[in-house]
Amino acid sequence: MSPHTATTAAAVHPLLAGRWSPRSFDAAHTLGDDELASLLEAARWAPSAYNAQPWRFLVGRRGDITYLRILGALVPFNREWARTSSLLVAAVAEERVENGVLQHGPAYDTGLSVAQLVLQAEALGLHAHQMSGFDADGLRASLGVPDGFRPLSVVAVGAPAPADLLPPKLRERETAVRQRRPGAETFFAHTWGTPLPTRP
């Protein structure tokens, strides 16, 4: 069992308990074609409202032009560690406006697609780290994202490396104990804020 395996209040699938978001990636690791196809196929088969499949992905392998453009759109903090990942994937949602109102469903569905990619990475012995810290307009410009599509996140994927390869501040985050808000503050019944009764 990895020291990063979650200590859960109830049994969950090992893929869920073992999933975490490292910042130290093996700069020598290369993602194989079969692994890449597996990640993308997992994302492709995510559920979506009306099977609309609003997601699109810009996919870059370390060293290629797509990777470099996605990397260039990251905020400096993320760029510092993400540059050693094997893969950078920008998740983009097709926006929909109904009666002049922007719909939130496409973003939700795209998030589901990214979640499946992340869990497939875990199943392959890889790890993924999702980021919201990037310049969406810069990404649009450098990769030609058309109007009507909104960049939502960037995911770094690769093989984990030792935490001591990171600068001290990042190393501290890498080795910190994983935590989550208690279930009683998250799951409600009857009225907002009333904890859902659980087994003793």
C-alpha angles and dihedrals in degrees: 000000000000119000085237094059109122119250098225130195090227135018115283132174113284091240089061096043092047097046114107137150112250125187096197110083130176105255091200095054117108121198112232123229092246092050092050092048090050093052093049094045090053089054092046093057096055118126120256137177110275087353087278093149095204094179127108126177132208105207126199130178117209109280099017123111095254091053092049092050093049090046090051091055094056120100111256094256092058095038090058094066104020093065091082095054118109095227138024118197124187112204114212128186126210103235120224127198120197119187089346094306122118109235120226096203096089092056091048092049092047088052089055090052092051090048090056091050090050094050091046088054088054090049089054093052092256130115134225132204120198121211136194093180103100140103104260094189091049090050091049092051098044096045101033099244105181128227113278093043124093125201107227108173147345122230124203115204130187149104114303121247131198115291092231089073088071127083112265097262093050092042089059091056092045093057099037119120111263114244140181133191111265117268091240089064093047111038117057138182135187094008137007111284096018105120117240107249110251135185114280 
